[in-house]
Structures are given as C-alpha cells and as structure tokens.
Amino acid sequence: MLSDYLKKKRKVFNFTQEDLAVKAGVGLRFVRELEQGKTTLRMDKVNQVLALFGAELGVVQKSKDRE
C-alpha cells in the first residue's frame, strides 16, 4: 500500500512528516493524509513526494484479459 511504502521510506531517510513536506514542496496536511491512506489525493502531488525516493505512480495491468 502506498501509505505503508511512504512511511517506511520516510523513516529510512530519517525524515519527520514535516521534513518530508518541506523537501517535497507539499503541505504537512497533505503528507499526513497520504500516510493515513486518504483515497482522493492529487496524483501530481503524490508524485512530488515519491520523487524524493526515486519512485512515481504508474499504471499497473491487473489482468491480461482486459485491454
């Protein structure tokens, strides 16, 4: 899950939520909502945060039957 990934990465880099918000250029509230698993977040902002860890959102094919 995205929220778990971000919490783990943040801790590996020894960032507080505030540190992460500042470094990613997003608000502290956004980081908190992201880590709490809020389901409606702006993808561009999520990618700003993920970019700090060399990652980004992408499309994942669920099954080969659908195209």
N, C-alpha and C positions, 0 to 999 in steps of 0.2 A: 504494500500500500504506500502511496506517495507520502502520506504524513509520517509513517514509520521511517521511510528512507531519509527524509529530511531531518528528522530528529537525530537519527544515528549519525548522519554526515555532520550535522552541526556540532554534535558532541565530539566527534573525531577531530574536528578542527578547533575544538575548544571555544566555540562561539556561544555567546548568550543569544537569546532571541533578539535582543536589541542590537547586538553586534551584527547579526545576520541581516536585519532590516537595513541598517546603515550601509553595510557593504554591498547589498543588492539594490539599494536605491528604492526600497519599498517601505511602507509604513509598518510599525510594530504590530498594529492590529491585523494587518494582512498576514504577517508571519504567524501570529497566534492562530488565526482562523485556518491557515494552511496546515499547521501542525495538529489542529483539532479535527481535521478531516472535513472541513466545510466543502460541500459538493458544488457550490456555484462560485467559482473564482475566475478571474481573468487569466486566460492562458498566457498572454504576453508577460504578465507579472510573475506567474509561476515560472516561466522560462527565465526571467531575470534572476530569480533565486537559484534555480537549477544550474544556471551558467556558472555560478561560483564553484560548483562541484564537477564541472565538465559534463553536464547532462542537459537534456532538453526533453520536452514532451514530444511524443510521436504517435503515429498510427500503428496499432498492433492488430494484425489479422486474427480474428477469433477462430474461424474455421475456413478450410479451403473450399467448402461448398458455396460460400457466399462471395460474390464479387461485385 
